[in-house]
Structures are given as C-alpha cells and as structure tokens.
Amino acid sequence: MEIEKFAEKLKEALELENAGVLTSTTRFRELEDWSSLSVMSLIVLFDEEWGKEIGDKDIKDCQTIGDLYNLLNAK
C-alpha cells in the first residue's frame, strides 16, 4: 500500500476532519482532532483493516504518519 492511501485511510478511520492533507512528515499528535481515543481507534484499525497487532507503546514510539506507515510494514 502506498503511503498516500495509508494516510487517507487513517484520516477517515480516525475522523481527522480538520487535518487537511496528511503526508509522511505530518506529526499526528499535533493534529487538532487527535485524542486519547484516537490511539484506541488506531489499534483497532491496524487489527481489523490490516491484520496487524500493535499496542500503545508502538504508537508512542511513532512521531509522524511515515512512522506509523513503517510500523504497518514492519509488523
């Protein structure tokens, strides 16, 4: 999957309505709509959409959309 498609899927699943265009360098924690519930939604998205198990520590180790994309491809 290309990172652009990955970013759009994240935007949709996490309901990041005010995020604008997400790129590999976007710092997701700085997005206006990012919240603690987004972490849980991200864990569910990885599991249900891509069959990848991640935890909150995995997410804490990421800073950008590109880091999350790399996490998806590393697991």
CORTA-V951383 format. One record per backbone hydrogen bond with DSSP energy under -1.0 kcal/mol. CO is the residue of the C=O (numbers start at 0). NH is the residue of the N-H. If there is no record, write none. Layout:
<<CO & NH> <CO & NH>>
This chain:
<<1 & 5> <2 & 6> <3 & 7> <4 & 8> <5 & 9> <6 & 10> <7 & 11> <8 & 12> <9 & 13> <10 & 15> <14 & 16> <15 & 18> <22 & 25> <23 & 65> <25 & 27> <25 & 64> <26 & 29> <27 & 30> <30 & 33> <35 & 39> <36 & 40> <37 & 41> <38 & 42> <39 & 43> <40 & 44> <41 & 45> <42 & 46> <43 & 47> <44 & 48> <45 & 51> <46 & 50> <54 & 58> <55 & 59> <56 & 60> <58 & 61> <63 & 67> <64 & 68> <65 & 69> <66 & 70> <67 & 71> <68 & 72> <69 & 73> <70 & 74>>
